[in-house]
Amino acid sequence: MRHAAVGVDIGGTKLLMLAEGQELEAPLTRRLATGPSVVPADIEAAVRAFIADNALKPTALGIAVPGLVENGQVKISDVLPQLTGWEGLHHDGTPPLLVNDIRGALAQESASLSKASSAAVIVCGTAVGSAYLCEGRVVRGSRGWAGEIGSMPMPTPQGVKRLDDLAGGGAIVRAVGEHPEQIHAALATGDPRTRRIVNAAGEALGLAIASLINILNPDVLRVAGGTLGYAGYWDTAVATARTHALPELWDVCTVDRIQATELVVARGAMRLAAAAIDGQVWVQQYV
């Protein structure tokens, strides 16, 4: 058996499992499809298989979920509703650490920031989520649920909609009526309808970014997620945000895409789980 920390990123369309440790020559990953019908037993079976197939003995197990987490339990998940009430996977005596997926990304990104940083992290996957630091402390809210930017109401000619329904990857797929691979292909050939839909989604994200910058005045804003891979989406978002943010606040904020974007959530969950086992108290503000 090989000792390693394990991080699990559960998304609306994919399950990403990651193992890292000194006894491994390189990080191990496995990616599987998910969807609204996925139940906790499916995830538990997949994680157990990943651990067994790679002869791993987890030293820490961090699990990130797309939803509201309270007291180690999923309270609600819009994209994976069957996870409601789940308390994570207990494996061979290793207690899991359950965390909101965007908080996991924030935990990973905060490792490279100064202890006094004010930062925002946005992840654009099937839906859109965010998490924040204010002078080094996680902004939690009264129940620990702060960061539901995907539920931000946005006015449109068709009435008020949520940001998720305008800027999320799921919204793009529904609007185009094709799978992501076909959307990428259409963008590559310059299909005007697909380009308009993707650019409109990027514009909606850009307005949300401008709102966060204007409200929170962060010095760092980092963005990740598979939706950024659609050609034109990110460029439109940045241009829109720059136009609508207060210039003074925009100029003091570094806006970047997160590097190794596919692994950032799993690594953050892993980092939190390892720190919790070591008894580091800073972890509590994330979970």
N, C-alpha and C positions, 0 to 999 in steps of 0.2 A: 504494500500500500504506500502511496505517495501523499505526503502532507501538503495541503494547499488550501488557500482561501478560495471560496466560491461566491460569485456574485450572479444574481439572476435578475434580468430585466424583462418584466412581463409587459408587453405592449398590446395595443388593440389589434395588430395584425401579425405580431411575431413574438416569440419567446427566445431570448438570447441568454445562454448560459456561458459563464466565463470562470476559468480556474487559473490562478497564478500562485507561484511559490518557488522557493529556492530549489526544491526537489524536482521541478519541471524545467526542461530545457527551453521551453517557450510557452507562452500562454495557450491554453486550450479553450476552444469555443465550440458551441453547437447552436444552431439556429433552427427553430421550428415555427410553423405557422400557427396562429391563434385565430380568434374571432369571437363574436358575441356568445356563441354556444359553449365555449370552453368553460369547464368546471374545475374546481380545485384539484379533484382527483387526477385530471389530465396533466396538470402542471406538476403535481407531486410525482407522478409516474415518470414524467420526462426528466425531472431533476435527479431522481433516484437512478434512472438509467444512465444519465450523463456521468454521475459519480461512479457507478459500478463499472461502466464500460472503460473508464479511464483509470480504474484502480486507485481512486482518490479517498483520502481520509480528511474530510474538511476540518480545518482549524478554525474557520469562521464561515458563517453562511448568512449572506445579506440578500434580501429579496425586495425588489422595488416593484411597486404596483401602480397602475394608472387610476388613482382614486384617492379618496379621503381616508386617512388612517388615524385611528385614535386608540390609545392604550393597547397597541399591538394587534389591532383587528381592523380589517377593511370595513369601513362604514358604508361606503357607496362607491361604485365604479360605473360611470356612464358607458364606457366602451366595452367593459367586461362585467356585465351585471351579475353573473353567477358567482363572482368573487365576494360578494357582500357577505360579511360575517366570518370570512376566512382569517385564520390566525397564523398562516404560514406553515412551512414544512419543518417538522422536527425530525432530524436524521441522526441516528446512532449517537444520541446524547448531545449533539451540537444544537444549542438553541438558536432559532432563526432570529434575525433582526428584520422587522418588516417596516418599510419606509415608503412614502410617496415617491414616485419615480423622479419628479423634478427636484425634490429635496435631495435625492441621491445624487443627481447631477450637480447640484449646488455644493454638496459635501466634497465631491471630487474636485471641482473647480476652485473651491476655497483654499485647497491645499497650496495653491500657487499664489494666493493673494496675501497682502499684508493683513495683520490682525485688526487693523482699523478700517478696512475697506468697506465701502457701501457698494453692493453689487446686485445685479439682477441676472437670473438665468432663465431663458425661455427654451422650451423643447417643443418643436413642431413635428408631431407624428400624425397618427390618425386624428388626434385632437391637439389642442394647444394648452400648455401648462406653464407655470412660472413659479419662481421662488426667489426670495430676497434676503440679503444681508444688509443691516444698517449698522455701520461702524463696528463690524465684526460679529454682530449678533443676528441670529436668524429672526426674521419677522414672522411671527407665528399666528397672531390674531387670538381672539378670546378662546377658541377651541383648538387652536393649532392648525387651522385649515386655510390660512392666508395663502393666496397665490392662484386662485381659480380664475385666471385671466380668460380662459376659454369661455367662461360664462358672461364675459363683459358684453353688455348690450350695445349693438351697433345699428344705427339707423340706415335703412336701405330703401330704394323705391318700392320694394315689396313689403315694407314694414320693418319693425325692429327684429333683428336676429342676433344670435350669439356669435362671438368671434369664432368658436369652433365650427359653426355652420358656414363660415365665410373663408377662413384661412387654413383650416385643418386639411390634412391629406385625405381624410375621408370625404370631406366636402368637395374636394377637387375631383375625386374618383366619381362621386355621384353626379356632379355637374357635367363632366365630360362623357360619362357613360361607358368608360373603358377601364381596363385594368392598368395599374401603374406602368407596366412594361410598354403597353400600347400608347400611353400618354407620353412617355419619354420618346418613343419613336415618332409620334406626331409632332412633338416639339422640334425634334432633330430635322424634320422635313419642312418646318416653318408653317405648319397648319395654323391658319389665322384664328379659327374658333378656339382651338386648344390653347393657343398663346394668350388670347384674351382672358380666358377663364383662369389660367395660372397667374397672369399678371394682376388680375383683380384680387385673387387670393393673397398675393404678395403685398398689394396695396393695403388690404385689410390688416395684415400683420404689421406693416409699417406704421399704420395709425396707432396700433396697440403699443408698439415700441415707443413711439413719440409720447404717448400718454404716460407710460411708465417713467420715461426720462423726465417729463415735466412734473410728475407727482413725486417721484422718489429721489431725483437728483443723484443717481449713482455715478461712481467714477468708472465702473466697469459694467458692461452688459454683454453677455455671451449667449449665443444661440446655437442650438443643435437640433437634430431630428432629420428623418428621412425625407420630409417634404422639401427641405432646402435643396435637394438634389434635382428638382424640376427646373429646367433651364428658364431663367428670367425671374423666378420667384424671389430669390434672395436679393438680386440687384434692385428689383422693384421695391422690395421692402425697405432696403437701406435708403434709396432715393426718397421714398415717401416719408420715412421717419425723419430724415434730415430736413425736409421741407416743413414739417409740422411741429418739430420740437423747437423749444425756445433756443435760439442760437447760443446763448451763454451757457445753457445746460448741456447742449449737444457738444460744444467745444471741449468740455471738461470730462466727457464720457468716452471711453474707448469701447467701440462696438465691434465685436468680432464673432466669427463662427468658431465653435469649439472644435479643437483638433481631436482626432480619433473619436468622432462624434458617435459612432455606433457603439462604442464601449463605455462611454462616459457614465451612463446610468448604472450599469453593472459594476463598474469600478467604484463608483461612489457608495453603492450598497455594501460592497465588500469592505471598503475602508471603514464605514460606520460599524459594521459587524465586528471587525478585528479590534477597533478601538473600544467597543463596548465590552468585549471579552477582557481587554486589558484594564478595564475599570476607568476609562477616561470619561470624565463627567461632561465634556463639551458635546458628546454625542446626544445627550438628552434633548437639546434644543432642536434637533432635526427630526425626532420621532414622536 
